């Protein structure tokens, strides 16, 4: 697979799903935030406190899955997301 990058927007934030990063390996992309932090599928990529004082966290995998679901015609996103979404939870480090 050739190196690839697609932009994903979630909760008003921009992310990049890319294989063009040192943390990407064997064709499995990483999710990068605007500060350049890399997230694997089972890493918590967003976290916020609500007015009700409970913590809302989103796994990077959920962000990518939502992007694919909302953009079914985006073949570049679907192709790049496939190996990312296939990483089993047991692979979490």
PDB file of N, CA, C and O in Angstrom:
ATOM      1  N   UNK A   1       0.848  -1.182   0.000  1.00  0.00           N
ATOM      2  CA  UNK A   1       0.000   0.000   0.000  1.00  0.00           C
ATOM      3  C   UNK A   1       0.892   1.244   0.000  1.00  0.00           C
ATOM      4  O   UNK A   1       1.850   1.324   0.769  1.00  0.00           O
ATOM      5  N   UNK A   2       0.584   2.187  -0.841  1.00  0.00           N
ATOM      6  CA  UNK A   2       1.328   3.443  -0.920  1.00  0.00           C
ATOM      7  C   UNK A   2       0.984   4.321   0.281  1.00  0.00           C
ATOM      8  O   UNK A   2      -0.131   4.246   0.797  1.00  0.00           O
ATOM      9  N   UNK A   3       1.929   5.152   0.734  1.00  0.00           N
ATOM     10  CA  UNK A   3       1.615   6.074   1.828  1.00  0.00           C
ATOM     11  C   UNK A   3       0.394   6.918   1.475  1.00  0.00           C
ATOM     12  O   UNK A   3       0.220   7.334   0.329  1.00  0.00           O
ATOM     13  N   UNK A   4      -0.434   7.158   2.461  1.00  0.00           N
ATOM     14  CA  UNK A   4      -1.666   7.903   2.212  1.00  0.00           C
ATOM     15  C   UNK A   4      -2.068   8.686   3.453  1.00  0.00           C
ATOM     16  O   UNK A   4      -1.703   8.333   4.575  1.00  0.00           O
ATOM     17  N   UNK A   5      -2.828   9.757   3.230  1.00  0.00           N
ATOM     18  CA  UNK A   5      -3.322  10.608   4.306  1.00  0.00           C
ATOM     19  C   UNK A   5      -4.718  11.102   3.942  1.00  0.00           C
ATOM     20  O   UNK A   5      -4.959  11.506   2.804  1.00  0.00           O
ATOM     21  N   UNK A   6      -5.640  11.071   4.906  1.00  0.00           N
ATOM     22  CA  UNK A   6      -6.959  11.683   4.735  1.00  0.00           C
ATOM     23  C   UNK A   6      -7.275  12.503   5.985  1.00  0.00           C
ATOM     24  O   UNK A   6      -6.843  12.170   7.089  1.00  0.00           O
ATOM     25  N   UNK A   7      -8.026  13.565   5.793  1.00  0.00           N
ATOM     26  CA  UNK A   7      -8.429  14.421   6.911  1.00  0.00           C
ATOM     27  C   UNK A   7      -9.762  13.939   7.471  1.00  0.00           C
ATOM     28  O   UNK A   7     -10.657  13.533   6.729  1.00  0.00           O
ATOM     29  N   UNK A   8      -9.872  13.991   8.784  1.00  0.00           N
ATOM     30  CA  UNK A   8     -11.110  13.620   9.483  1.00  0.00           C
ATOM     31  C   UNK A   8     -11.430  14.753  10.443  1.00  0.00           C
ATOM     32  O   UNK A   8     -10.545  15.249  11.141  1.00  0.00           O
ATOM     33  N   UNK A   9     -12.694  15.165  10.481  1.00  0.00           N
ATOM     34  CA  UNK A   9     -13.120  16.188  11.434  1.00  0.00           C
ATOM     35  C   UNK A   9     -14.055  15.533  12.442  1.00  0.00           C
ATOM     36  O   UNK A   9     -14.948  14.767  12.082  1.00  0.00           O
ATOM     37  N   UNK A  10     -13.825  15.858  13.725  1.00  0.00           N
ATOM     38  CA  UNK A  10     -14.621  15.273  14.794  1.00  0.00           C
ATOM     39  C   UNK A  10     -14.698  16.275  15.941  1.00  0.00           C
ATOM     40  O   UNK A  10     -13.672  16.742  16.436  1.00  0.00           O
ATOM     41  N   UNK A  11     -15.898  16.599  16.355  1.00  0.00           N
ATOM     42  CA  UNK A  11     -16.084  17.498  17.493  1.00  0.00           C
ATOM     43  C   UNK A  11     -15.405  18.847  17.325  1.00  0.00           C
ATOM     44  O   UNK A  11     -14.901  19.421  18.290  1.00  0.00           O
ATOM     45  N   UNK A  12     -15.393  19.353  16.088  1.00  0.00           N
ATOM     46  CA  UNK A  12     -14.763  20.635  15.827  1.00  0.00           C
ATOM     47  C   UNK A  12     -13.247  20.583  15.736  1.00  0.00           C
ATOM     48  O   UNK A  12     -12.597  21.621  15.620  1.00  0.00           O
ATOM     49  N   UNK A  13     -12.680  19.385  15.787  1.00  0.00           N
ATOM     50  CA  UNK A  13     -11.230  19.220  15.705  1.00  0.00           C
ATOM     51  C   UNK A  13     -10.853  18.518  14.413  1.00  0.00           C
ATOM     52  O   UNK A  13     -11.614  17.704  13.889  1.00  0.00           O
ATOM     53  N   UNK A  14      -9.679  18.838  13.907  1.00  0.00           N
ATOM     54  CA  UNK A  14      -9.178  18.196  12.695  1.00  0.00           C
ATOM     55  C   UNK A  14      -8.165  17.120  13.068  1.00  0.00           C
ATOM     56  O   UNK A  14      -7.296  17.332  13.914  1.00  0.00           O
ATOM     57  N   UNK A  15      -8.290  15.977  12.429  1.00  0.00           N
ATOM     58  CA  UNK A  15      -7.353  14.867  12.595  1.00  0.00           C
ATOM     59  C   UNK A  15      -6.898  14.435  11.210  1.00  0.00           C
ATOM     60  O   UNK A  15      -7.553  14.732  10.211  1.00  0.00           O
ATOM     61  N   UNK A  16      -5.784  13.738  11.158  1.00  0.00           N
ATOM     62  CA  UNK A  16      -5.308  13.134   9.920  1.00  0.00           C
ATOM     63  C   UNK A  16      -5.109  11.645  10.175  1.00  0.00           C
ATOM     64  O   UNK A  16      -4.448  11.257  11.138  1.00  0.00           O
ATOM     65  N   UNK A  17      -5.677  10.823   9.319  1.00  0.00           N
ATOM     66  CA  UNK A  17      -5.425   9.382   9.350  1.00  0.00           C
ATOM     67  C   UNK A  17      -4.344   9.160   8.302  1.00  0.00           C
ATOM     68  O   UNK A  17      -4.558   9.431   7.120  1.00  0.00           O
ATOM     69  N   UNK A  18      -3.174   8.664   8.730  1.00  0.00           N
ATOM     70  CA  UNK A  18      -2.051   8.629   7.805  1.00  0.00           C
ATOM     71  C   UNK A  18      -1.112   7.441   8.017  1.00  0.00           C
ATOM     72  O   UNK A  18      -0.951   6.936   9.128  1.00  0.00           O
ATOM     73  N   UNK A  19      -0.511   7.024   6.932  1.00  0.00           N
ATOM     74  CA  UNK A  19       0.565   6.029   6.998  1.00  0.00           C
ATOM     75  C   UNK A  19       1.915   6.742   6.873  1.00  0.00           C
ATOM     76  O   UNK A  19       2.962   6.096   6.909  1.00  0.00           O
ATOM     77  N   UNK A  20       1.894   8.061   6.727  1.00  0.00           N
ATOM     78  CA  UNK A  20       3.104   8.853   6.544  1.00  0.00           C
ATOM     79  C   UNK A  20       3.619   9.411   7.870  1.00  0.00           C
ATOM     80  O   UNK A  20       3.894  10.605   7.984  1.00  0.00           O
ATOM     81  N   UNK A  21       3.747   8.545   8.862  1.00  0.00           N
ATOM     82  CA  UNK A  21       4.217   8.926  10.192  1.00  0.00           C
ATOM     83  C   UNK A  21       5.059   7.788  10.741  1.00  0.00           C
ATOM     84  O   UNK A  21       4.810   6.622  10.433  1.00  0.00           O
ATOM     85  N   UNK A  22       6.042   8.117  11.543  1.00  0.00           N
ATOM     86  CA  UNK A  22       6.952   7.104  12.095  1.00  0.00           C
ATOM     87  C   UNK A  22       6.229   6.050  12.939  1.00  0.00           C
ATOM     88  O   UNK A  22       6.706   4.920  13.041  1.00  0.00           O
ATOM     89  N   UNK A  23       5.098   6.393  13.539  1.00  0.00           N
ATOM     90  CA  UNK A  23       4.361   5.434  14.372  1.00  0.00           C
ATOM     91  C   UNK A  23       3.515   4.469  13.553  1.00  0.00           C
ATOM     92  O   UNK A  23       3.031   3.469  14.085  1.00  0.00           O
ATOM     93  N   UNK A  24       3.332   4.748  12.291  1.00  0.00           N
ATOM     94  CA  UNK A  24       2.590   3.850  11.402  1.00  0.00           C
ATOM     95  C   UNK A  24       3.511   2.698  11.015  1.00  0.00           C
ATOM     96  O   UNK A  24       4.689   2.904  10.724  1.00  0.00           O
ATOM     97  N   UNK A  25       2.964   1.486  11.015  1.00  0.00           N
ATOM     98  CA  UNK A  25       3.788   0.352  10.593  1.00  0.00           C
ATOM     99  C   UNK A  25       2.932  -0.703   9.910  1.00  0.00           C
ATOM    100  O   UNK A  25       1.743  -0.837  10.197  1.00  0.00           O
ATOM    101  N   UNK A  26       3.547  -1.442   9.012  1.00  0.00           N
ATOM    102  CA  UNK A  26       2.893  -2.526   8.279  1.00  0.00           C
ATOM    103  C   UNK A  26       1.600  -2.090   7.599  1.00  0.00           C
ATOM    104  O   UNK A  26       0.654  -2.871   7.500  1.00  0.00           O
ATOM    105  N   UNK A  27       1.557  -0.858   7.135  1.00  0.00           N
ATOM    106  CA  UNK A  27       0.391  -0.365   6.424  1.00  0.00           C
ATOM    107  C   UNK A  27      -0.768   0.061   7.305  1.00  0.00           C
ATOM    108  O   UNK A  27      -1.813   0.463   6.794  1.00  0.00           O
ATOM    109  N   UNK A  28      -0.603  -0.021   8.626  1.00  0.00           N
ATOM    110  CA  UNK A  28      -1.659   0.403   9.551  1.00  0.00           C
ATOM    111  C   UNK A  28      -1.416   1.877   9.878  1.00  0.00           C
ATOM    112  O   UNK A  28      -0.378   2.223  10.441  1.00  0.00           O
ATOM    113  N   UNK A  29      -2.363   2.740   9.530  1.00  0.00           N
ATOM    114  CA  UNK A  29      -2.168   4.173   9.773  1.00  0.00           C
ATOM    115  C   UNK A  29      -2.308   4.537  11.244  1.00  0.00           C
ATOM    116  O   UNK A  29      -2.721   3.717  12.064  1.00  0.00           O
ATOM    117  N   UNK A  30      -1.960   5.766  11.564  1.00  0.00           N
ATOM    118  CA  UNK A  30      -2.190   6.332  12.885  1.00  0.00           C
ATOM    119  C   UNK A  30      -3.078   7.560  12.709  1.00  0.00           C
ATOM    120  O   UNK A  30      -3.138   8.149  11.630  1.00  0.00           O
ATOM    121  N   UNK A  31      -3.756   7.929  13.773  1.00  0.00           N
ATOM    122  CA  UNK A  31      -4.581   9.137  13.777  1.00  0.00           C
ATOM    123  C   UNK A  31      -3.765  10.242  14.433  1.00  0.00           C
ATOM    124  O   UNK A  31      -3.334  10.101  15.577  1.00  0.00           O
ATOM    125  N   UNK A  32      -3.552  11.332  13.720  1.00  0.00           N
ATOM    126  CA  UNK A  32      -2.788  12.463  14.246  1.00  0.00           C
ATOM    127  C   UNK A  32      -3.717  13.615  14.578  1.00  0.00           C
ATOM    128  O   UNK A  32      -4.627  13.931  13.812  1.00  0.00           O
ATOM    129  N   UNK A  33      -3.483  14.249  15.739  1.00  0.00           N
ATOM    130  CA  UNK A  33      -4.253  15.450  16.048  1.00  0.00           C
ATOM    131  C   UNK A  33      -3.491  16.672  15.548  1.00  0.00           C
ATOM    132  O   UNK A  33      -2.411  16.532  14.975  1.00  0.00           O
ATOM    133  N   UNK A  34      -4.033  17.859  15.755  1.00  0.00           N
ATOM    134  CA  UNK A  34      -3.437  19.090  15.234  1.00  0.00           C
ATOM    135  C   UNK A  34      -2.058  19.374  15.840  1.00  0.00           C
ATOM    136  O   UNK A  34      -1.259  20.093  15.240  1.00  0.00           O
ATOM    137  N   UNK A  35      -1.774  18.821  17.014  1.00  0.00           N
ATOM    138  CA  UNK A  35      -0.474  19.016  17.655  1.00  0.00           C
ATOM    139  C   UNK A  35       0.541  17.959  17.225  1.00  0.00           C
ATOM    140  O   UNK A  35       1.687  17.982  17.674  1.00  0.00           O
ATOM    141  N   UNK A  36       0.128  17.035  16.359  1.00  0.00           N
ATOM    142  CA  UNK A  36       1.042  16.000  15.869  1.00  0.00           C
ATOM    143  C   UNK A  36       1.126  14.766  16.740  1.00  0.00           C
ATOM    144  O   UNK A  36       1.973  13.907  16.500  1.00  0.00           O
ATOM    145  N   UNK A  37       0.261  14.651  17.758  1.00  0.00           N
ATOM    146  CA  UNK A  37       0.248  13.449  18.600  1.00  0.00           C
ATOM    147  C   UNK A  37      -0.391  12.313  17.815  1.00  0.00           C
ATOM    148  O   UNK A  37      -1.420  12.497  17.165  1.00  0.00           O
ATOM    149  N   UNK A  38       0.226  11.143  17.880  1.00  0.00           N
ATOM    150  CA  UNK A  38      -0.257   9.974  17.146  1.00  0.00           C
ATOM    151  C   UNK A  38      -1.063   9.068  18.075  1.00  0.00           C
ATOM    152  O   UNK A  38      -0.692   8.848  19.228  1.00  0.00           O
ATOM    153  N   UNK A  39      -2.181   8.543  17.544  1.00  0.00           N
ATOM    154  CA  UNK A  39      -3.055   7.662  18.320  1.00  0.00           C
ATOM    155  C   UNK A  39      -3.283   6.373  17.560  1.00  0.00           C
ATOM    156  O   UNK A  39      -3.582   6.378  16.366  1.00  0.00           O
ATOM    157  N   UNK A  40      -3.137   5.264  18.275  1.00  0.00           N
ATOM    158  CA  UNK A  40      -3.526   3.973  17.728  1.00  0.00           C
ATOM    159  C   UNK A  40      -5.016   3.806  17.933  1.00  0.00           C
ATOM    160  O   UNK A  40      -5.645   4.634  18.591  1.00  0.00           O
ATOM    161  N   UNK A  41      -5.600   2.733  17.374  1.00  0.00           N
ATOM    162  CA  UNK A  41      -7.050   2.548  17.442  1.00  0.00           C
ATOM    163  C   UNK A  41      -7.636   2.516  18.852  1.00  0.00           C
ATOM    164  O   UNK A  41      -8.772   2.947  19.054  1.00  0.00           O
ATOM    165  N   UNK A  42      -6.889   2.020  19.819  1.00  0.00           N
ATOM    166  CA  UNK A  42      -7.447   1.870  21.168  1.00  0.00           C
ATOM    167  C   UNK A  42      -6.943   2.943  22.139  1.00  0.00           C
ATOM    168  O   UNK A  42      -7.153   2.835  23.348  1.00  0.00           O
ATOM    169  N   UNK A  43      -6.287   3.966  21.617  1.00  0.00           N
ATOM    170  CA  UNK A  43      -5.868   5.095  22.451  1.00  0.00           C
ATOM    171  C   UNK A  43      -7.031   6.071  22.600  1.00  0.00           C
ATOM    172  O   UNK A  43      -7.867   6.188  21.703  1.00  0.00           O
ATOM    173  N   UNK A  44      -7.083   6.766  23.723  1.00  0.00           N
ATOM    174  CA  UNK A  44      -8.115   7.787  23.923  1.00  0.00           C
ATOM    175  C   UNK A  44      -7.620   9.069  23.268  1.00  0.00           C
ATOM    176  O   UNK A  44      -6.604   9.634  23.672  1.00  0.00           O
ATOM    177  N   UNK A  45      -8.347   9.519  22.256  1.00  0.00           N
ATOM    178  CA  UNK A  45      -7.912  10.658  21.456  1.00  0.00           C
ATOM    179  C   UNK A  45      -8.548  11.968  21.888  1.00  0.00           C
ATOM    180  O   UNK A  45      -7.960  13.029  21.676  1.00  0.00           O
ATOM    181  N   UNK A  46      -9.714  11.928  22.480  1.00  0.00           N
ATOM    182  CA  UNK A  46     -10.343  13.157  22.959  1.00  0.00           C
ATOM    183  C   UNK A  46     -10.866  12.923  24.363  1.00  0.00           C
ATOM    184  O   UNK A  46     -11.258  11.812  24.721  1.00  0.00           O
ATOM    185  N   UNK A  47     -10.865  13.959  25.130  1.00  0.00           N
ATOM    186  CA  UNK A  47     -11.353  13.887  26.497  1.00  0.00           C
ATOM    187  C   UNK A  47     -11.835  15.278  26.880  1.00  0.00           C
ATOM    188  O   UNK A  47     -11.178  16.275  26.582  1.00  0.00           O
ATOM    189  N   UNK A  48     -12.965  15.338  27.529  1.00  0.00           N
ATOM    190  CA  UNK A  48     -13.466  16.640  27.958  1.00  0.00           C
ATOM    191  C   UNK A  48     -14.324  16.465  29.197  1.00  0.00           C
ATOM    192  O   UNK A  48     -14.858  15.387  29.460  1.00  0.00           O
ATOM    193  N   UNK A  49     -14.443  17.523  29.937  1.00  0.00           N
ATOM    194  CA  UNK A  49     -15.304  17.550  31.115  1.00  0.00           C
ATOM    195  C   UNK A  49     -16.603  18.229  30.715  1.00  0.00           C
ATOM    196  O   UNK A  49     -16.588  19.261  30.044  1.00  0.00           O
ATOM    197  N   UNK A  50     -17.710  17.661  31.118  1.00  0.00           N
ATOM    198  CA  UNK A  50     -18.995  18.275  30.795  1.00  0.00           C
ATOM    199  C   UNK A  50     -19.439  19.168  31.950  1.00  0.00           C
ATOM    200  O   UNK A  50     -18.823  19.189  33.015  1.00  0.00           O
ATOM    201  N   UNK A  51     -20.511  19.894  31.713  1.00  0.00           N
ATOM    202  CA  UNK A  51     -21.068  20.754  32.755  1.00  0.00           C
ATOM    203  C   UNK A  51     -21.583  19.922  33.928  1.00  0.00           C
ATOM    204  O   UNK A  51     -21.718  20.427  35.042  1.00  0.00           O
ATOM    205  N   UNK A  52     -21.867  18.652  33.672  1.00  0.00           N
ATOM    206  CA  UNK A  52     -22.373  17.762  34.728  1.00  0.00           C
ATOM    207  C   UNK A  52     -21.217  17.050  35.448  1.00  0.00           C
ATOM    208  O   UNK A  52     -21.448  16.167  36.273  1.00  0.00           O
ATOM    209  N   UNK A  53     -19.985  17.437  35.135  1.00  0.00           N
ATOM    210  CA  UNK A  53     -18.778  16.905  35.767  1.00  0.00           C
ATOM    211  C   UNK A  53     -18.551  15.419  35.517  1.00  0.00           C
ATOM    212  O   UNK A  53     -18.044  14.709  36.386  1.00  0.00           O
ATOM    213  N   UNK A  54     -18.921  14.958  34.346  1.00  0.00           N
ATOM    214  CA  UNK A  54     -18.524  13.602  33.980  1.00  0.00           C
ATOM    215  C   UNK A  54     -17.592  13.692  32.787  1.00  0.00           C
ATOM    216  O   UNK A  54     -17.684  14.615  31.978  1.00  0.00           O
ATOM    217  N   UNK A  55     -16.720  12.754  32.690  1.00  0.00           N
ATOM    218  CA  UNK A  55     -15.683  12.789  31.670  1.00  0.00           C
ATOM    219  C   UNK A  55     -16.177  12.077  30.414  1.00  0.00           C
ATOM    220  O   UNK A  55     -16.726  10.978  30.488  1.00  0.00           O
ATOM    221  N   UNK A  56     -15.977  12.711  29.267  1.00  0.00           N
ATOM    222  CA  UNK A  56     -16.339  12.123  27.987  1.00  0.00           C
ATOM    223  C   UNK A  56     -15.037  11.818  27.252  1.00  0.00           C
ATOM    224  O   UNK A  56     -14.244  12.717  26.974  1.00  0.00           O
ATOM    225  N   UNK A  57     -14.830  10.548  26.941  1.00  0.00           N
ATOM    226  CA  UNK A  57     -13.616  10.143  26.245  1.00  0.00           C
ATOM    227  C   UNK A  57     -13.988   9.430  24.956  1.00  0.00           C
ATOM    228  O   UNK A  57     -14.991   8.718  24.905  1.00  0.00           O
ATOM    229  N   UNK A  58     -13.204   9.612  23.938  1.00  0.00           N
ATOM    230  CA  UNK A  58     -13.447   8.944  22.661  1.00  0.00           C
ATOM    231  C   UNK A  58     -12.190   8.201  22.237  1.00  0.00           C
ATOM    232  O   UNK A  58     -11.104   8.776  22.151  1.00  0.00           O
ATOM    233  N   UNK A  59     -12.361   6.915  21.975  1.00  0.00           N
ATOM    234  CA  UNK A  59     -11.251   6.154  21.418  1.00  0.00           C
ATOM    235  C   UNK A  59     -11.011   6.628  19.994  1.00  0.00           C
ATOM    236  O   UNK A  59     -11.950   6.972  19.277  1.00  0.00           O
ATOM    237  N   UNK A  60      -9.757   6.642  19.593  1.00  0.00           N
ATOM    238  CA  UNK A  60      -9.411   7.026  18.233  1.00  0.00           C
ATOM    239  C   UNK A  60     -10.162   6.154  17.232  1.00  0.00           C
ATOM    240  O   UNK A  60     -10.577   6.634  16.177  1.00  0.00           O
ATOM    241  N   UNK A  61     -10.336   4.878  17.556  1.00  0.00           N
ATOM    242  CA  UNK A  61     -11.044   3.938  16.681  1.00  0.00           C
ATOM    243  C   UNK A  61     -12.473   4.417  16.410  1.00  0.00           C
ATOM    244  O   UNK A  61     -12.967   4.314  15.288  1.00  0.00           O
ATOM    245  N   UNK A  62     -13.125   4.938  17.442  1.00  0.00           N
ATOM    246  CA  UNK A  62     -14.504   5.407  17.291  1.00  0.00           C
ATOM    247  C   UNK A  62     -14.571   6.624  16.362  1.00  0.00           C
ATOM    248  O   UNK A  62     -15.523   6.769  15.595  1.00  0.00           O
ATOM    249  N   UNK A  63     -13.579   7.481  16.430  1.00  0.00           N
ATOM    250  CA  UNK A  63     -13.545   8.663  15.562  1.00  0.00           C
ATOM    251  C   UNK A  63     -13.428   8.232  14.103  1.00  0.00           C
ATOM    252  O   UNK A  63     -14.137   8.741  13.235  1.00  0.00           O
ATOM    253  N   UNK A  64     -12.528   7.291  13.846  1.00  0.00           N
ATOM    254  CA  UNK A  64     -12.329   6.808  12.476  1.00  0.00           C
ATOM    255  C   UNK A  64     -13.571   6.065  11.990  1.00  0.00           C
ATOM    256  O   UNK A  64     -13.994   6.250  10.849  1.00  0.00           O
ATOM    257  N   UNK A  65     -14.156   5.230  12.841  1.00  0.00           N
ATOM    258  CA  UNK A  65     -15.363   4.484  12.461  1.00  0.00           C
ATOM    259  C   UNK A  65     -16.503   5.434  12.114  1.00  0.00           C
ATOM    260  O   UNK A  65     -17.210   5.218  11.129  1.00  0.00           O
ATOM    261  N   UNK A  66     -16.686   6.467  12.899  1.00  0.00           N
ATOM    262  CA  UNK A  66     -17.742   7.450  12.625  1.00  0.00           C
ATOM    263  C   UNK A  66     -17.495   8.148  11.288  1.00  0.00           C
ATOM    264  O   UNK A  66     -18.428   8.351  10.511  1.00  0.00           O
ATOM    265  N   UNK A  67     -16.249   8.513  11.021  1.00  0.00           N
ATOM    266  CA  UNK A  67     -15.922   9.177   9.748  1.00  0.00           C
ATOM    267  C   UNK A  67     -16.264   8.282   8.564  1.00  0.00           C
ATOM    268  O   UNK A  67     -16.802   8.758   7.564  1.00  0.00           O
ATOM    269  N   UNK A  68     -15.959   6.993   8.666  1.00  0.00           N
ATOM    270  CA  UNK A  68     -16.276   6.054   7.582  1.00  0.00           C
ATOM    271  C   UNK A  68     -17.791   5.921   7.422  1.00  0.00           C
ATOM    272  O   UNK A  68     -18.305   5.901   6.303  1.00  0.00           O
ATOM    273  N   UNK A  69     -18.494   5.830   8.539  1.00  0.00           N
ATOM    274  CA  UNK A  69     -19.954   5.695   8.510  1.00  0.00           C
ATOM    275  C   UNK A  69     -20.616   6.917   7.881  1.00  0.00           C
ATOM    276  O   UNK A  69     -21.577   6.778   7.124  1.00  0.00           O
ATOM    277  N   UNK A  70     -20.116   8.103   8.183  1.00  0.00           N
ATOM    278  CA  UNK A  70     -20.711   9.339   7.668  1.00  0.00           C
ATOM    279  C   UNK A  70     -20.284   9.667   6.239  1.00  0.00           C
ATOM    280  O   UNK A  70     -20.880  10.531   5.595  1.00  0.00           O
ATOM    281  N   UNK A  71     -19.255   8.982   5.743  1.00  0.00           N
ATOM    282  CA  UNK A  71     -18.735   9.248   4.393  1.00  0.00           C
ATOM    283  C   UNK A  71     -18.589   7.946   3.611  1.00  0.00           C
ATOM    284  O   UNK A  71     -17.479   7.591   3.214  1.00  0.00           O
ATOM    285  N   UNK A  72     -19.698   7.222   3.381  1.00  0.00           N
ATOM    286  CA  UNK A  72     -19.597   5.906   2.733  1.00  0.00           C
ATOM    287  C   UNK A  72     -19.045   5.937   1.314  1.00  0.00           C
ATOM    288  O   UNK A  72     -18.548   4.919   0.833  1.00  0.00           O
ATOM    289  N   UNK A  73     -19.119   7.068   0.636  1.00  0.00           N
ATOM    290  CA  UNK A  73     -18.621   7.157  -0.730  1.00  0.00           C
ATOM    291  C   UNK A  73     -17.153   7.540  -0.834  1.00  0.00           C
ATOM    292  O   UNK A  73     -16.619   7.620  -1.940  1.00  0.00           O
ATOM    293  N   UNK A  74     -16.491   7.778   0.292  1.00  0.00           N
ATOM    294  CA  UNK A  74     -15.087   8.195   0.284  1.00  0.00           C
ATOM    295  C   UNK A  74     -14.207   6.946   0.279  1.00  0.00           C
ATOM    296  O   UNK A  74     -13.874   6.411   1.336  1.00  0.00           O
ATOM    297  N   UNK A  75     -13.835   6.487  -0.909  1.00  0.00           N
ATOM    298  CA  UNK A  75     -13.071   5.245  -1.021  1.00  0.00           C
ATOM    299  C   UNK A  75     -11.665   5.369  -0.444  1.00  0.00           C
ATOM    300  O   UNK A  75     -11.128   4.386   0.067  1.00  0.00           O
ATOM    301  N   UNK A  76     -11.055   6.554  -0.513  1.00  0.00           N
ATOM    302  CA  UNK A  76      -9.716   6.738   0.068  1.00  0.00           C
ATOM    303  C   UNK A  76      -9.767   6.561   1.585  1.00  0.00           C
ATOM    304  O   UNK A  76      -8.901   5.906   2.166  1.00  0.00           O
ATOM    305  N   UNK A  77     -10.779   7.142   2.224  1.00  0.00           N
ATOM    306  CA  UNK A  77     -10.953   7.007   3.666  1.00  0.00           C
ATOM    307  C   UNK A  77     -11.237   5.559   4.032  1.00  0.00           C
ATOM    308  O   UNK A  77     -10.625   5.021   4.955  1.00  0.00           O
ATOM    309  N   UNK A  78     -12.149   4.930   3.325  1.00  0.00           N
ATOM    310  CA  UNK A  78     -12.517   3.543   3.612  1.00  0.00           C
ATOM    311  C   UNK A  78     -11.313   2.614   3.490  1.00  0.00           C
ATOM    312  O   UNK A  78     -11.094   1.763   4.352  1.00  0.00           O
ATOM    313  N   UNK A  79     -10.535   2.775   2.426  1.00  0.00           N
ATOM    314  CA  UNK A  79      -9.363   1.928   2.206  1.00  0.00           C
ATOM    315  C   UNK A  79      -8.317   2.134   3.296  1.00  0.00           C
ATOM    316  O   UNK A  79      -7.737   1.165   3.785  1.00  0.00           O
ATOM    317  N   UNK A  80      -8.073   3.366   3.677  1.00  0.00           N
ATOM    318  CA  UNK A  80      -7.084   3.668   4.698  1.00  0.00           C
ATOM    319  C   UNK A  80      -7.558   3.233   6.083  1.00  0.00           C
ATOM    320  O   UNK A  80      -6.754   2.794   6.905  1.00  0.00           O
ATOM    321  N   UNK A  81      -8.849   3.353   6.342  1.00  0.00           N
ATOM    322  CA  UNK A  81      -9.400   3.014   7.655  1.00  0.00           C
ATOM    323  C   UNK A  81      -9.483   1.512   7.894  1.00  0.00           C
ATOM    324  O   UNK A  81      -9.439   1.070   9.042  1.00  0.00           O
ATOM    325  N   UNK A  82      -9.602   0.733   6.849  1.00  0.00           N
ATOM    326  CA  UNK A  82      -9.799  -0.713   7.003  1.00  0.00           C
ATOM    327  C   UNK A  82      -8.746  -1.392   7.893  1.00  0.00           C
ATOM    328  O   UNK A  82      -9.130  -2.090   8.831  1.00  0.00           O
ATOM    329  N   UNK A  83      -7.445  -1.224   7.646  1.00  0.00           N
ATOM    330  CA  UNK A  83      -6.474  -1.884   8.530  1.00  0.00           C
ATOM    331  C   UNK A  83      -6.449  -1.273   9.934  1.00  0.00           C
ATOM    332  O   UNK A  83      -6.139  -1.969  10.901  1.00  0.00           O
ATOM    333  N   UNK A  84      -6.766   0.003  10.056  1.00  0.00           N
ATOM    334  CA  UNK A  84      -6.809   0.674  11.362  1.00  0.00           C
ATOM    335  C   UNK A  84      -7.911   0.069  12.225  1.00  0.00           C
ATOM    336  O   UNK A  84      -7.699  -0.231  13.400  1.00  0.00           O
ATOM    337  N   UNK A  85      -9.080  -0.104  11.635  1.00  0.00           N
ATOM    338  CA  UNK A  85     -10.224  -0.636  12.378  1.00  0.00           C
ATOM    339  C   UNK A  85     -10.098  -2.128  12.652  1.00  0.00           C
ATOM    340  O   UNK A  85     -10.807  -2.659  13.506  1.00  0.00           O
ATOM    341  N   UNK A  86      -9.212  -2.807  11.945  1.00  0.00           N
ATOM    342  CA  UNK A  86      -9.044  -4.255  12.120  1.00  0.00           C
ATOM    343  C   UNK A  86      -8.111  -4.623  13.278  1.00  0.00           C
ATOM    344  O   UNK A  86      -8.017  -5.796  13.641  1.00  0.00           O
ATOM    345  N   UNK A  87      -7.427  -3.644  13.860  1.00  0.00           N
ATOM    346  CA  UNK A  87      -6.499  -3.933  14.965  1.00  0.00           C
ATOM    347  C   UNK A  87      -7.305  -4.378  16.190  1.00  0.00           C
ATOM    348  O   UNK A  87      -8.151  -3.632  16.682  1.00  0.00           O
ATOM    349  N   UNK A  88      -7.043  -5.598  16.681  1.00  0.00           N
ATOM    350  CA  UNK A  88      -7.815  -6.095  17.835  1.00  0.00           C
ATOM    351  C   UNK A  88      -7.432  -5.382  19.132  1.00  0.00           C
ATOM    352  O   UNK A  88      -6.313  -4.888  19.278  1.00  0.00           O
ATOM    353  N   UNK A  89      -8.365  -5.339  20.054  1.00  0.00           N
ATOM    354  CA  UNK A  89      -8.117  -4.686  21.336  1.00  0.00           C
ATOM    355  C   UNK A  89      -6.934  -5.319  22.056  1.00  0.00           C
ATOM    356  O   UNK A  89      -6.236  -4.633  22.801  1.00  0.00           O
ATOM    357  N   UNK A  90      -6.696  -6.584  21.855  1.00  0.00           N
ATOM    358  CA  UNK A  90      -5.584  -7.270  22.520  1.00  0.00           C
ATOM    359  C   UNK A  90      -4.235  -6.718  22.072  1.00  0.00           C
ATOM    360  O   UNK A  90      -3.221  -6.974  22.721  1.00  0.00           O
ATOM    361  N   UNK A  91      -4.204  -5.959  20.965  1.00  0.00           N
ATOM    362  CA  UNK A  91      -2.960  -5.375  20.457  1.00  0.00           C
ATOM    363  C   UNK A  91      -2.642  -4.059  21.156  1.00  0.00           C
ATOM    364  O   UNK A  91      -1.602  -3.456  20.891  1.00  0.00           O
ATOM    365  N   UNK A  92      -3.512  -3.610  22.036  1.00  0.00           N
ATOM    366  CA  UNK A  92      -3.320  -2.326  22.729  1.00  0.00           C
ATOM    367  C   UNK A  92      -2.062  -2.389  23.580  1.00  0.00           C
ATOM    368  O   UNK A  92      -1.811  -3.375  24.273  1.00  0.00           O
ATOM    369  N   UNK A  93      -1.286  -1.333  23.517  1.00  0.00           N
ATOM    370  CA  UNK A  93      -0.044  -1.305  24.299  1.00  0.00           C
ATOM    371  C   UNK A  93      -0.159  -0.400  25.486  1.00  0.00           C
ATOM    372  O   UNK A  93       0.796  -0.261  26.251  1.00  0.00           O
TER     373      UNK A  93
END
